[in-house]
Amino acid sequence: RRGDHCVIAVKVSRVLSPSFDRFTSFASRYGFCVVYHHFVVLDDVAYLDEAGVPRTSSGGAAGILEYTNTVPEALNTFAVKSEGSTLRVPLVVARFLLFDKGQCQSMALADYGDMPCIFLLLQRLDEGDRDKIVSRAHEMKQNHQRYHVFFNNCEHCVNSVCIGESTSPEVGVVLRNMLLLGLRLLALVGLAAGESWRQEGRGAVCLRPRLRSISTILCHSIGLATAYIPAIVRYKQAIACLGAHRKLSLFEAWEERALIATERVRVLLVGGGGVAAFVVASVISRSLPGAALALCVGAPTALDSTWTCATVLWAQSAR
């Protein structure tokens, strides 16, 4: 309906390949997506026509507002701004990703017809609320700021329209996870370097025994903490979200209990698995650096996605 805040799996090849659209949408349904694209619906969908296009009661195509772009549009931007100079292309690409990746415009909801999974953010809206959101959306289209991946992305736009606050929690999540991953990798490198020095007999020269022990404990502490912290933060955010939804009576009591149980298992599985992966990675970091890096980076994400996939399949079978 008009005023609905929706998200889909983010991708770089919008409307380029229907098959790829379906694949990324399918992957998001089972948890294999960590960043989402946001848009707000401008019209009530009355029916789908023979081709599956969402239509309004008057027969027009239902529209959405979003910061968006397509590959052909991006290539055209590169060609224009590079001015035929190959040396300018890297700078143009960097500026595009930061400032020009999306343009605030209204599009047809049918553009996402090849994506079977469109997620709706649950909220209580009356007719007056929906009218206000649509009015702000049209105003945003006419008077919008330039796109910025950190300060004015698609989520900023939609939240500004829907709740009156230009915020993007996804940016904070991505930056936090990148920082924690960087610290975890530094801790892994520190442990590998210390082990290499010890085995080569250079540890006594480079570091005093007590200082070497302190550095080892510090690296282990940083690595283990950064492996478990994301799971705990996600759990707290999920519980807070469930509490907000409970106040709005958006689901039944048994659904809340099931979701809380799911998140408790997730924090144990993902957090515990991330800690175990770091311990194993620290042991094999010198002999198998590639495998250690893959474990350190990929294990938490793989465990999280696997658990999400399992819960979705369970929910489907329960129906």
Disulfide bonds with the S-S distance in Angstrom:
none
